[in-house]
């Protein structure tokens, strides 16, 4: 059982992923913006972070195309959170460029939204379990 932080500004995405992770016997924490994601990650030190590449910087700010990138860089720069694996999640149109940027910021995997029912979630679970297994090795 892993502790997983889902950082995404879309309520539906957080809800669906939370239900999936709970069904897979993981504990879930959720953040709806970049500032809360950093705060929660530092306070709780999750085993894995699922990070939307594009989200609100804070509760009072608009969506920022680079917020996820900023979160990843911030967490990888901090001693207490640098070893937490991050899976980037995006529905962004410029996927190739974003994938390169998120990986260069320290993300270990990249998943495109929307995740399709059944086969998409099976593949997503496989990625999550592989990342968690590497962390525990």
Secondary structure as a PSIPRED ss2 file (coil, helix, strand):
# PSIPRED VFORMAT (PSIPRED V4.0)

   1 X C   1.000  0.000  0.000
   2 X C   1.000  0.000  0.000
   3 X E   0.000  0.000  1.000
   4 X E   0.000  0.000  1.000
   5 X E   0.000  0.000  1.000
   6 X E   0.000  0.000  1.000
   7 X E   0.000  0.000  1.000
   8 X C   1.000  0.000  0.000
   9 X C   1.000  0.000  0.000
  10 X C   1.000  0.000  0.000
  11 X H   0.000  1.000  0.000
  12 X H   0.000  1.000  0.000
  13 X H   0.000  1.000  0.000
  14 X H   0.000  1.000  0.000
  15 X H   0.000  1.000  0.000
  16 X H   0.000  1.000  0.000
  17 X H   0.000  1.000  0.000
  18 X H   0.000  1.000  0.000
  19 X H   0.000  1.000  0.000
  20 X H   0.000  1.000  0.000
  21 X H   0.000  1.000  0.000
  22 X H   0.000  1.000  0.000
  23 X H   0.000  1.000  0.000
  24 X C   1.000  0.000  0.000
  25 X C   1.000  0.000  0.000
  26 X C   1.000  0.000  0.000
  27 X E   0.000  0.000  1.000
  28 X E   0.000  0.000  1.000
  29 X E   0.000  0.000  1.000
  30 X E   0.000  0.000  1.000
  31 X E   0.000  0.000  1.000
  32 X C   1.000  0.000  0.000
  33 X C   1.000  0.000  0.000
  34 X H   0.000  1.000  0.000
  35 X H   0.000  1.000  0.000
  36 X H   0.000  1.000  0.000
  37 X H   0.000  1.000  0.000
  38 X H   0.000  1.000  0.000
  39 X H   0.000  1.000  0.000
  40 X H   0.000  1.000  0.000
  41 X H   0.000  1.000  0.000
  42 X H   0.000  1.000  0.000
  43 X H   0.000  1.000  0.000
  44 X H   0.000  1.000  0.000
  45 X C   1.000  0.000  0.000
  46 X C   1.000  0.000  0.000
  47 X C   1.000  0.000  0.000
  48 X E   0.000  0.000  1.000
  49 X E   0.000  0.000  1.000
  50 X E   0.000  0.000  1.000
  51 X E   0.000  0.000  1.000
  52 X E   0.000  0.000  1.000
  53 X C   1.000  0.000  0.000
  54 X C   1.000  0.000  0.000
  55 X E   0.000  0.000  1.000
  56 X E   0.000  0.000  1.000
  57 X C   1.000  0.000  0.000
  58 X C   1.000  0.000  0.000
  59 X C   1.000  0.000  0.000
  60 X C   1.000  0.000  0.000
  61 X C   1.000  0.000  0.000
  62 X C   1.000  0.000  0.000
  63 X E   0.000  0.000  1.000
  64 X E   0.000  0.000  1.000
  65 X C   1.000  0.000  0.000
  66 X C   1.000  0.000  0.000
  67 X H   0.000  1.000  0.000
  68 X H   0.000  1.000  0.000
  69 X H   0.000  1.000  0.000
  70 X H   0.000  1.000  0.000
  71 X H   0.000  1.000  0.000
  72 X H   0.000  1.000  0.000
  73 X H   0.000  1.000  0.000
  74 X H   0.000  1.000  0.000
  75 X H   0.000  1.000  0.000
  76 X H   0.000  1.000  0.000
  77 X H   0.000  1.000  0.000
  78 X C   1.000  0.000  0.000
  79 X C   1.000  0.000  0.000
  80 X C   1.000  0.000  0.000
  81 X C   1.000  0.000  0.000
  82 X C   1.000  0.000  0.000
  83 X C   1.000  0.000  0.000
  84 X C   1.000  0.000  0.000
  85 X E   0.000  0.000  1.000
  86 X E   0.000  0.000  1.000
  87 X E   0.000  0.000  1.000
  88 X E   0.000  0.000  1.000
  89 X E   0.000  0.000  1.000
  90 X E   0.000  0.000  1.000
  91 X C   1.000  0.000  0.000
  92 X C   1.000  0.000  0.000
  93 X C   1.000  0.000  0.000
  94 X C   1.000  0.000  0.000
  95 X H   0.000  1.000  0.000
  96 X H   0.000  1.000  0.000
  97 X H   0.000  1.000  0.000
  98 X H   0.000  1.000  0.000
  99 X H   0.000  1.000  0.000
 100 X H   0.000  1.000  0.000
 101 X H   0.000  1.000  0.000
 102 X H   0.000  1.000  0.000
 103 X H   0.000  1.000  0.000
 104 X H   0.000  1.000  0.000
 105 X C   1.000  0.000  0.000
 106 X C   1.000  0.000  0.000
 107 X C   1.000  0.000  0.000
 108 X C   1.000  0.000  0.000
 109 X E   0.000  0.000  1.000
 110 X E   0.000  0.000  1.000
 111 X E   0.000  0.000  1.000
 112 X E   0.000  0.000  1.000
 113 X C   1.000  0.000  0.000
 114 X C   1.000  0.000  0.000
 115 X C   1.000  0.000  0.000
 116 X C   1.000  0.000  0.000
 117 X C   1.000  0.000  0.000
 118 X C   1.000  0.000  0.000
 119 X H   0.000  1.000  0.000
 120 X H   0.000  1.000  0.000
 121 X H   0.000  1.000  0.000
 122 X H   0.000  1.000  0.000
 123 X H   0.000  1.000  0.000
 124 X H   0.000  1.000  0.000
 125 X H   0.000  1.000  0.000
 126 X H   0.000  1.000  0.000
 127 X H   0.000  1.000  0.000
 128 X H   0.000  1.000  0.000
 129 X H   0.000  1.000  0.000
 130 X H   0.000  1.000  0.000
 131 X H   0.000  1.000  0.000
 132 X H   0.000  1.000  0.000
 133 X H   0.000  1.000  0.000
 134 X H   0.000  1.000  0.000
 135 X H   0.000  1.000  0.000
 136 X H   0.000  1.000  0.000
 137 X C   1.000  0.000  0.000
